[in-house]
Amino acid sequence: MRGARGRLLGRQPLGLALAAPYLVFLLVVFAYPVCFAVWMSFHDYFFAAPGAQVDQPFVGFDNYVQVFSDPAVRQSFANVGIFLVINVPLTVVLSLVLANALDRVVRARTFFRVSYYVPYVTASVAVVAVWLFLFSKNGLVNTLLGPLAPDPSWLVNSSLAMPVIAFFVTWKGLGFYILLYLAALQNVPRELYESVSMDGGGRLRAFFSVTVPGVRPATLLVVLLSTITGANLFTEPYLLTGGGGPNGASASPVLLIYQKGIEQGNPGMAAAIGVVLMILVLIIAAVQRRFVGGEER
């Protein structure tokens, strides 16, 4: 009996007790909503008044058939694919290069680190107003470009709206990822840089031979977090393009979940979109972990 209890509680039961509140948080905030969303996706679900008893029949895969046959849904997944292709590599490269540069700064180090972090902690609504001013038809960017300015303008151009959103999200979140890389750089042995220098290698060789391999676990984390952030894109297209315009060119799956479930009263289909999105993100994360994380077979 004692052996079975020991295997269940582990060597340190106190650790399990300390972790229990977070475990309950995960079950209530994450596990239960996910299971409920899966259940909703297989039923003709709709919102009713509290305490009201309504029939919510099982419909099988009907909601998923609607998801895959809806052109707007397919376009939203293509849009988020374009976003990830731009945002994830740009985030990794810029944050690593800037973190490496900031790690070498001696004077005003705190000032530069805080400067990059400020956009991340600034409310999106406030920052979006600045980008609307910059990329509007008569904005600063078009004024500087003059005859080279795109027509239609950036955020109302079906080909440019999503790339602009990707650049915005990259810029806003860069400070957070820089901090992750700065923390990782502290664990890279300085002796390795000295060895490269003694072998006649310059800073570029040290960067690719020491820095990049040394922060590989942080790179995997950055790739995963930026992918998850991009898959949950909602605020930026909702505010920058007026709800996924023009003609759905910047709509994201999460934005469609809101529109289908809340505005159009079809939560069953919205749940199915969420389940499909979750499965795709898990697949992408597994592939990224295999190749970026360098797992051995």
HUUR-V549346 format. One record per pair of residues at least 12 apart in sequence whose ideal C-beta (glycine too) atoms are under 7 Angstrom apart, sorted by the first residue. I is the first residue (numbers start at 0). J is the second residue. If there is no record, write none. Layout:
((I | J) (I | J))
This chain:
((36 | 270) (36 | 273) (36 | 274) (37 | 274) (39 | 266) (39 | 267) (39 | 270) (40 | 62) (40 | 63) (40 | 267) (40 | 270) (40 | 271) (40 | 274) (41 | 57) (41 | 58) (41 | 59) (42 | 55) (42 | 56) (42 | 57) (42 | 58) (42 | 267) (43 | 55) (43 | 56) (43 | 58) (43 | 267) (44 | 266) (44 | 267) (45 | 264) (45 | 266) (46 | 266) (62 | 267) (62 | 268) (62 | 271) (63 | 271) (65 | 268) (66 | 268) (66 | 271) (66 | 272) (66 | 275) (71 | 247) (71 | 250) (71 | 255) (72 | 255) (72 | 272) (74 | 247) (74 | 250) (75 | 250) (75 | 251) (75 | 252) (75 | 255) (76 | 252) (78 | 161) (78 | 248) (78 | 249) (78 | 250) (78 | 251) (79 | 229) (79 | 230) (79 | 232) (79 | 251) (79 | 252) (81 | 161) (82 | 161) (82 | 164) (82 | 165) (82 | 229) (82 | 232) (83 | 226) (83 | 229) (85 | 162) (85 | 165) (86 | 165) (86 | 168) (86 | 169) (86 | 225) (86 | 229) (87 | 222) (87 | 225) (87 | 226) (87 | 229) (89 | 169) (90 | 169) (90 | 172) (90 | 173) (90 | 176) (90 | 221) (90 | 225) (91 | 218) (91 | 221) (91 | 222) (93 | 169) (93 | 173) (94 | 173) (94 | 176) (94 | 177) (94 | 180) (94 | 221) (95 | 180) (95 | 214) (97 | 115) (97 | 177) (98 | 177) (98 | 180) (98 | 181) (98 | 184) (99 | 184) (99 | 206) (99 | 210) (101 | 177) (101 | 181) (102 | 181) (102 | 184) (115 | 173) (115 | 174) (115 | 177) (116 | 174) (116 | 178) (117 | 174) (118 | 170) (118 | 171) (118 | 174) (119 | 171) (119 | 172) (119 | 174) (119 | 175) (123 | 234) (123 | 235) (123 | 238) (124 | 238) (126 | 171) (127 | 238) (127 | 239) (130 | 167) (130 | 239) (131 | 239) (134 | 152) (134 | 153) (134 | 154) (134 | 163) (135 | 152) (136 | 152) (154 | 239) (154 | 240) (155 | 244) (155 | 245) (157 | 245) (157 | 246) (157 | 248) (160 | 240) (160 | 245) (160 | 248) (160 | 249) (161 | 248) (161 | 249) (164 | 235) (164 | 236) (164 | 239) (164 | 249) (167 | 235) (167 | 239) (168 | 235) (172 | 228) (176 | 221) (179 | 217) (179 | 220) (179 | 221) (180 | 214) (180 | 217) (183 | 214) (183 | 217) (184 | 214) (187 | 209) (187 | 210) (187 | 213) (187 | 214) (191 | 209) (192 | 205) (192 | 209) (195 | 208) (195 | 209) (215 | 293) (218 | 291) (219 | 288) (219 | 291) (219 | 292) (222 | 287) (222 | 291) (223 | 284) (223 | 287) (226 | 280) (226 | 283) (226 | 284) (226 | 287) (227 | 280) (230 | 276) (230 | 280) (231 | 253) (232 | 251) (232 | 253) (233 | 251) (233 | 253) (233 | 254) (233 | 257) (236 | 249) (236 | 250) (236 | 251) (236 | 254) (237 | 254) (252 | 272) (252 | 276) (255 | 272) (256 | 269) (256 | 272) (256 | 273) (259 | 272))
